[in-house]
């Protein structure tokens, strides 16, 4: 299992370091564009939540991002130095009437894009997991389709010659 980590100041201008971190990992693991987008968007949202909600935009506090390759998938953690929050009672971001400010929309988006989302340390740390099997499954499907297309083309060429 490979592990990597990144520590950045609690300022939004540090987001480019997170983007570079994600790009390098996705290049190393040959992550396709759709998963790259899901990972980057989820982590950016978690990073912003850590800065603004967790660390209260206090530039002296740190946001820690860690990565671990596990058999089940790619695990990312984003941790702040705040007090935590009640992650079990986040407002429903899809409730336009009851939640006009769309509170919780970042967590809603993270949950929609990731395969698993868990909170630890009273909500100070969010774990975001992307299954490798689903990534590999799509690659396998694409390869099988290419092979079937190749075989079909070969059979059609043989039929033309006969």
PEKA-V918150 format. One record per pair of residues at least 6 apart in sequence whose ideal C-beta (glycine too) atoms are under 7 Angstrom apart, sorted by the first residue. I is the first residue (numbers start at 1). J is the second residue. D is the distance in whole Angstrom. If there is no record, write none. Layout:
<<I/J/D> <I/J/D>>
//
This chain:
<<1/68/6> <1/69/6> <1/70/6> <2/69/5> <3/66/7> <3/67/7> <3/68/5> <4/67/5> <5/64/7> <5/65/7> <5/66/4> <6/17/6> <6/18/7> <6/21/5> <6/65/5> <7/62/5> <7/64/5> <8/14/4> <8/17/5> <8/18/7> <8/62/7> <8/63/5> <9/59/5> <9/62/7> <10/51/5> <10/55/4> <10/57/7> <10/58/6> <10/59/6> <10/61/5> <10/62/7> <10/63/6> <11/59/5> <12/48/7> <12/51/6> <15/44/6> <15/47/6> <18/43/6> <18/44/7> <18/47/5> <18/65/6> <19/40/7> <21/65/6> <22/39/6> <22/40/5> <22/43/6> <25/67/6> <26/36/5> <26/39/7> <29/74/7> <31/39/7> <31/135/7> <32/135/7> <35/130/6> <35/135/6> <38/113/4> <38/114/7> <38/130/7> <39/130/6> <41/109/7> <41/113/6> <42/110/5> <42/113/5> <42/114/5> <42/128/5> <43/65/7> <43/76/6> <43/78/7> <43/128/7> <45/106/4> <45/109/6> <45/110/5> <46/78/4> <46/110/6> <46/126/5> <46/128/7> <47/63/6> <47/65/7> <47/78/6> <48/106/7> <49/106/5> <50/63/4> <50/78/5> <50/80/4> <51/57/6> <51/63/6> <53/85/7> <54/80/3> <54/82/4> <54/124/6> <55/61/4> <55/63/7> <55/80/5> <55/81/6> <55/82/5> <56/82/7> <61/81/4> <62/81/6> <63/78/7> <63/80/6> <64/79/5> <65/76/7> <65/78/5> <66/77/5> <67/76/5> <68/75/5> <72/129/7> <72/131/6> <73/115/6> <73/129/5> <73/130/5> <73/131/4> <73/132/5> <74/130/5> <74/132/6> <75/127/6> <75/129/5> <76/128/5> <77/125/6> <77/126/7> <77/127/5> <78/126/5> <79/124/6> <79/125/4> <80/124/6> <82/124/6> <84/121/7> <84/122/3> <84/123/4> <84/124/5> <85/123/4> <86/123/7> <87/119/4> <87/123/4> <90/104/4> <90/107/5> <91/99/5> <91/103/4> <91/104/4> <92/99/6> <92/104/7> <93/99/7> <93/102/5> <93/104/5> <93/105/4> <93/108/4> <110/117/6> <110/128/6> <111/117/5> <114/128/5> <114/129/6> <114/130/6> <115/129/6> <115/130/6> <115/131/4> <115/134/7> <116/129/4> <117/126/7> <117/128/6> <118/127/4> <119/125/7> <119/126/6> <120/127/7>>
//
